[in-house]
Each structure stands twice: as structure tokens, then as C-alpha cells.
Amino acid sequence: MGPRIAILGPGAKGATTGADLVRASRDVTFIEQWPAHVEDIRDGGIAITCDGDTVAGRASVRHRDDARAIRCRARPDPGQGA
């Protein structure tokens, strides 16, 4: 499995990027500030429609106040020669 990816703010750009990553079977968690949006993503997943093409999938989502439970640490990219 690849790296876990957090998208901070699934607005127009974050949601589009996140939906593409979900479609590519990446482990994506959205960090959202609005409780109603958190529930919508939990219940229905994420869906983006552009020029008649829809990208949709299930994704993890957390409210920004709960995001403290997510621990992030940088790891060198093995392809970058650390």
C-alpha cells in the first residue's frame, strides 16, 4: 500500500485532487472544517463532475478539530537519494 494522503480543505481544488487520488486507489483522508460537509462525505463519499465526466469514490474524512489524532511524519522519498 502507498502513502497515506491528507487533503486539507476539500473545496474545488482539494476535492478534485482527492477524487482523482481515490479513483487511483490511494489512501486519502479529507480534513474538513464544516461538520455538515464531514457528514456528507462520510455518508455519500466524494463525487466531482467536470465536462460531463464524474469521478466518485469512498474516502475517509475527519473534522479539522479531530485531525489532531492524525500523526504526520515526513519520510524521504526513496527515489530522491535521501
Contact map, one row per residue, 1 for C-alpha under 8 A:
1110000000000000000000000000000000000000000000000000000000000000000000000000000000
1111000000000000000000000110000000000000000000000000000000000000000000000000000000
1111100000000000000000000110000000000000000000000000000000000000000000000000000000
0111110000000000000000000111100000000000000000000000000000000000000000000000000000
0011111000000000000000000111100000000000000000000000000000000000000000000000000000
0001111100000000000000000001111000000000000000000000000000000000000000000000000000
0000111111000110010000000001111000000000000000000000000000000000000000000000000000
0000011111000100000000000000011100000000000000000000000000000000000000000000000000
0000001111100110000000000000011110000000000000000000000000000000000000000000000000
0000001111111111010000000000011100000000000000000000000000000000000000000000000000
0000000011111110000000000000000000000000000000000000000000000000000000000000000000
0000000001111111000000000000000000000000000000000000000000000000000000000000000000
0000000001111111100000000000000000000000000000000000000000000000000000000000000000
0000001111111111110000000000000000000000000000000000000000000000000000000000000000
0000001011111111111000000000000000000000000001010000000000000000000000000000000000
0000000001011111111100000000000000000000000000010000000000000000000000000000000000
0000000000001111111110000000000000000000000000000000000000000000000000000000000000
0000001001000111111111000001010000000000000000000000000000000000000000000000000000
0000000000000011111111100000000000000000000001110000001110000000000000000000000000
0000000000000001111111110000000000000000000000000000001000000000000000000000000000
0000000000000000111111111111000000000000000000000000000000000000000000000000000000
0000000000000000011111111111000000000000000000000000000111100000000000000000000000
0000000000000000001111111100000000000000000000000000001110000000000000000000000000
0000000000000000000111111100000000000000000000000000000000000000000000000000000000
0000000000000000000011111110000000000000000000000000000000000000000000000000000000
0111100000000000000011111111000000000000000000000000000000000000000000000000000000
0111100000000000000011001111100000000000000000000000000000100000000000000000000000
0001111000000000010011000111110000000000000000000000000000110000000000000000000000
0001111000000000000000000011111000000000000000000000000000111100000000000000000000
0000011111000000010000000001111100000000000000000000000000111100000000000000000000
0000011111000000000000000000111110000000000000000000000000001111001000000000000000
0000000111000000000000000000011111101100000000000000000000001111000000000000000000
0000000010000000000000000000001111101100000000000000000000000011100000000000000000
0000000000000000000000000000000111111100000000000000000000000010000000000000000000
0000000000000000000000000000000111111110000000000000000000000010000000000000000000
0000000000000000000000000000000001111111000000000000000000000000000000000000000000
0000000000000000000000000000000111111111100000000000000000000000000000000000000000
0000000000000000000000000000000111111111110000000000000000001110000000000000000000
0000000000000000000000000000000000111111111000000000000000000000000000000000000000
0000000000000000000000000000000000011111111110000000000000000000000000000000000000
0000000000000000000000000000000000001111111111000000000001111000000000000000000000
0000000000000000000000000000000000000111111110000000000001111000000000000000000000
0000000000000000000000000000000000000011111110000000000000000000000000000000000000
0000000000000000000000000000000000000001111111000000000001000000000000000000000000
0000000000000000000000000000000000000001111111100000000111100000000000000000000000
0000000000000010001000000000000000000000100111110000000111100000000000000000000000
0000000000000000001000000000000000000000000011111000011110000000000000000000000000
0000000000000011001000000000000000000000000001111100011100000000000000000000000000
0000000000000000000000000000000000000000000000111111111000000000000000000000000000
0000000000000000000000000000000000000000000000011111110000000000000000000000000000
0000000000000000000000000000000000000000000000001111100000000000000000000000000000
0000000000000000000000000000000000000000000000001111110000000000000000000000000000
0000000000000000000000000000000000000000000000001111111000000000000000000000000000
0000000000000000000000000000000000000000000000111101111100000000000000000000000000
0000000000000000001100100000000000000000000000111000111110000000000000000000000000
0000000000000000001001100000000000000000000011110000011111000000000000000000000000
0000000000000000001001100000000000000000000011100000001111100000000000000000000000
0000000000000000000001000000000000000000110111000000000111110000000000000000000000
0000000000000000000001000011110000000000110011000000000011111000000000000000000000
0000000000000000000000000001110000000000110000000000000001111100000000000000000000
0000000000000000000000000000111100000100110000000000000000111110000000000000000000
0000000000000000000000000000111100000100000000000000000000011111011000000000000000
0000000000000000000000000000001111100100000000000000000000001111111000000000000000
0000000000000000000000000000001110000000000000000000000000000111111100000000000000
0000000000000000000000000000000010000000000000000000000000000011111100000000000000
0000000000000000000000000000000000000000000000000000000000000111111110000000000000
0000000000000000000000000000001000000000000000000000000000000111111111000000000000
0000000000000000000000000000000000000000000000000000000000000001111111100000000000
0000000000000000000000000000000000000000000000000000000000000000011111100000000000
0000000000000000000000000000000000000000000000000000000000000000001111110000000000
0000000000000000000000000000000000000000000000000000000000000000000111111000000000
0000000000000000000000000000000000000000000000000000000000000000000001111100000000
0000000000000000000000000000000000000000000000000000000000000000000000111110000000
0000000000000000000000000000000000000000000000000000000000000000000000011111000000
0000000000000000000000000000000000000000000000000000000000000000000000001111100000
0000000000000000000000000000000000000000000000000000000000000000000000000111110101
0000000000000000000000000000000000000000000000000000000000000000000000000011111111
0000000000000000000000000000000000000000000000000000000000000000000000000001111111
0000000000000000000000000000000000000000000000000000000000000000000000000000111111
0000000000000000000000000000000000000000000000000000000000000000000000000001111111
0000000000000000000000000000000000000000000000000000000000000000000000000000111111
0000000000000000000000000000000000000000000000000000000000000000000000000001111111
